[in-house]
Amino acid sequence: MPNLRDIRKRISSVKGTQKLTRAMKLVATVKLRKAQENILKLRPYADKLLETAGIIAARLEEEDHPLLSRMPVKKMILLVLTSDKGMCGSFNSNVIKQTESEIRNFRGEELILVVAGRKGLGRFKASKINIHKEITGLGEGNAFEKASELSKWFIQEFETKKVQSIKIVYNEFKSAVSQKVITEEILPIKRATLDKMWKEVDFIFEPEKTVLLDRILQMYVATEIYRAIQESLASEHGARMSAMENATRNAEEMIKNLTLEYNKARQAAITKELIEIVSGREAQKGIQ
């Protein structure tokens, strides 16, 4: 049976860990609330922008705009969004598994991997997978600037036909305890399926359709990347909050078990001392 000092040290150590996990949960909760507000405000704008682009695109032929062209995919850019920090459950491992599946299933000539987040970078570098571009610090308030830079590069690569598809792998935020890993293709643009009402409407475009679509598509690509980043950040904070809550609960259970073990060991030590005292007293009586 472990001695009392060892058990006391373990209880003290677990209590220290519990304080840390409880504090991390509170921090994640505050960050999640802010990230959740951001994503809920951004989604309607991104959805309406996509709808508008899709409606205009449906009235154009593929040759009218380079971002509409669908060609056999020989080269593809895959943007992967992971976190810079750990202790967020299966948040990163799920994205990494999905990415590895995309890499295995890719049948083109070249897959250009762009990885955001130190956790993803560490994993893919360890696997000796070639990373074309590395991004860190997306949670430091510069997400929109990073999204704008990426969108300009993506559009240039697609318009010059250096790549034929651009996808993002990230955690879509569902709730504080639920995230879903998805792979989303942002280029080429998806055309909207026009119902009868939209087909019968005769739009007057100002400026002309191709110029208008060009501006909207540039906004759309940047917004979709930014939305994916915000979804990923909200999912990260939610996953970390849940993980730290579970860790705090497990620490509480461990403290109870260790306290019970300590009390048993203490009781056993007291009983042993009493037995030794009584035995010694009886031995003295025998001598007398």
FENHU-V433789 format. One record per residue. RES is the residue in one small letter. SS is DSSP state (2 for helix, 1 for strand, 0 for the rest). PHI is phi as a letter, one per 30 degrees, with the letter a starting at -180 (none if undefined). D_LAST is the distance of its C-alpha to the last C-alpha in Angstrom with 1 decimal. Layout:
<<RES/SS/PHI/D_LAST> <RES/SS/PHI/D_LAST>>
//
This chain:
<<m/0/none/36.6> <p/0/d/38.2> <n/0/d/36.2> <l/2/d/36.8> <r/2/d/38.8> <d/2/d/41.3> <i/2/d/41.8> <r/2/d/42.4> <k/2/d/45.0> <r/2/d/46.7> <i/2/d/46.9> <s/2/d/48.4> <s/2/d/50.8> <v/2/d/52.0> <k/2/d/52.5> <g/2/d/54.6> <t/2/d/56.7> <q/2/d/57.0> <k/2/d/58.5> <l/2/d/60.9> <t/2/d/62.1> <r/2/d/62.5> <a/2/d/64.6> <m/2/d/66.7> <k/2/d/67.3> <l/2/d/68.6> <v/2/d/70.9> <a/2/d/72.2> <t/2/d/72.8> <v/2/d/74.9> <k/2/d/76.9> <l/2/d/77.4> <r/2/e/78.9> <k/2/d/81.4> <a/2/d/82.2> <q/2/d/82.6> <e/2/d/85.1> <n/2/d/87.0> <i/2/d/87.3> <l/2/d/88.3> <k/2/d/91.1> <l/2/d/92.2> <r/2/e/92.4> <p/2/e/95.4> <y/2/d/97.4> <a/2/d/96.6> <d/2/d/97.5> <k/2/d/100.7> <l/2/d/101.7> <l/2/d/101.1> <e/2/d/103.1> <t/2/d/106.0> <a/2/d/106.0> <g/2/d/105.9> <i/2/d/108.9> <i/2/d/111.0> <a/2/d/110.0> <a/2/d/111.1> <r/0/c/114.6> <l/0/c/114.9> <e/0/d/115.3> <e/2/e/112.8> <e/2/d/115.3> <d/2/d/115.7> <h/0/a/112.4> <p/2/d/110.2> <l/2/d/106.9> <l/2/c/108.1> <s/0/d/108.7> <r/0/c/106.7> <m/0/b/106.9> <p/0/e/105.0> <v/0/d/101.7> <k/0/c/101.6> <k/1/b/99.6> <m/1/b/97.1> <i/1/c/95.0> <l/1/b/91.5> <l/1/c/89.7> <v/1/c/86.0> <l/1/c/84.0> <t/0/b/80.3> <s/0/c/77.9> <d/0/d/77.1> <k/0/c/73.4> <g/0/c/70.9> <m/0/h/68.1> <c/0/b/70.6> <g/0/i/69.6> <s/0/c/72.3> <f/2/e/75.1> <n/2/d/76.0> <s/2/d/75.1> <n/2/d/77.5> <v/2/d/80.4> <i/2/d/79.8> <k/2/d/79.7> <q/2/d/83.0> <t/2/d/84.5> <e/2/d/83.5> <s/2/d/85.1> <e/2/d/88.3> <i/2/d/88.4> <r/2/d/88.0> <n/2/d/90.7> <f/0/d/93.2> <r/0/c/96.3> <g/0/d/98.4> <e/0/d/99.0> <e/1/b/96.8> <l/1/c/94.0> <i/1/c/93.6> <l/1/c/90.1> <v/1/c/89.4> <v/1/c/85.7> <a/1/c/84.5> <g/0/j/80.8> <r/2/d/78.3> <k/2/d/76.3> <g/2/d/79.4> <l/2/d/80.5> <g/2/d/77.2> <r/2/d/77.2> <f/2/d/80.8> <k/2/d/80.7> <a/2/d/77.7> <s/0/d/79.8> <k/0/h/82.7> <i/0/d/85.0> <n/0/d/87.9> <i/0/c/87.9> <h/0/d/91.3> <k/1/b/90.2> <e/1/c/86.8> <i/1/b/86.2> <t/0/b/83.2> <g/0/i/82.6> <l/0/d/84.3> <g/0/d/81.8> <e/0/c/82.8> <g/0/i/85.8> <n/0/c/88.4> <a/2/d/88.6> <f/2/d/92.2> <e/2/d/93.4> <k/2/d/91.7> <a/2/d/93.2> <s/2/d/96.7> <e/2/d/96.5> <l/2/d/95.4> <s/2/d/98.1> <k/2/d/100.8> <w/2/d/99.7> <f/2/e/99.3> <i/2/d/102.8> <q/2/d/104.4> <e/2/d/102.9> <f/2/d/103.9> <e/2/d/107.5> <t/0/d/108.2> <k/0/i/107.0> <k/0/d/104.3> <v/0/b/101.9> <q/0/c/102.6> <s/1/a/99.5> <i/1/b/96.8> <k/1/b/93.6> <i/1/b/90.4> <v/1/c/86.9> <y/1/a/84.6> <n/1/d/82.2> <e/1/d/84.2> <f/1/d/82.3> <k/1/c/81.9> <s/1/a/79.1> <a/0/d/75.9> <v/0/c/74.1> <s/1/b/77.0> <q/1/b/79.1> <k/1/b/81.5> <v/1/d/82.6> <i/1/b/86.4> <t/1/c/89.1> <e/1/c/92.2> <e/1/c/95.6> <i/1/c/97.3> <l/1/b/100.4> <p/0/d/102.9> <i/0/d/103.2> <k/0/d/103.0> <r/0/d/106.1> <a/0/d/105.8> <t/0/d/107.1> <l/0/d/109.8> <d/0/d/110.2> <k/2/e/113.7> <m/2/d/113.5> <w/2/d/112.9> <k/2/d/115.5> <e/2/d/118.2> <v/0/d/117.4> <d/0/c/119.8> <f/0/d/117.9> <i/0/c/119.7> <f/0/c/117.7> <e/0/b/118.0> <p/0/d/117.6> <e/0/d/118.4> <k/2/e/115.9> <t/2/d/115.0> <v/2/d/114.5> <l/2/d/112.5> <l/2/d/110.3> <d/2/e/109.8> <r/2/d/108.3> <i/2/d/106.2> <l/2/d/104.8> <q/2/d/103.7> <m/2/d/102.0> <y/2/d/100.5> <v/2/d/99.0> <a/2/d/97.4> <t/2/d/96.1> <e/2/d/94.7> <i/2/d/92.7> <y/2/d/91.5> <r/2/d/90.6> <a/2/d/88.6> <i/2/d/86.7> <q/2/d/85.9> <e/2/d/84.9> <s/2/d/82.6> <l/2/d/81.1> <a/2/d/80.4> <s/2/d/78.9> <e/2/d/76.7> <h/2/d/75.3> <g/2/d/74.8> <a/2/d/73.0> <r/2/d/70.8> <m/2/d/70.0> <s/2/d/69.0> <a/2/d/66.9> <m/2/d/65.0> <e/2/d/64.5> <n/2/d/62.9> <a/2/d/60.9> <t/2/d/59.6> <r/2/d/58.7> <n/2/d/56.9> <a/2/d/55.0> <e/2/d/53.9> <e/2/d/52.7> <m/2/d/50.8> <i/2/d/49.1> <k/2/d/48.0> <n/2/d/46.6> <l/2/d/44.9> <t/2/d/43.4> <l/2/d/42.1> <e/2/d/40.6> <y/2/d/39.1> <n/2/d/37.5> <k/2/d/36.1> <a/2/d/34.7> <r/2/d/33.2> <q/2/d/31.7> <a/2/d/30.3> <a/2/d/28.8> <i/2/d/27.2> <t/2/e/25.8> <k/2/d/24.4> <e/2/d/22.7> <l/2/d/21.2> <i/2/d/20.0> <e/2/d/18.4> <i/2/d/16.7> <v/2/d/15.5> <s/2/d/14.4> <g/2/d/12.6> <r/2/d/10.8> <e/2/d/10.0> <a/2/d/8.8> <q/2/d/6.3> <k/2/d/5.2> <g/2/d/5.5> <i/2/d/3.8> <q/0/d/0.0>>
//
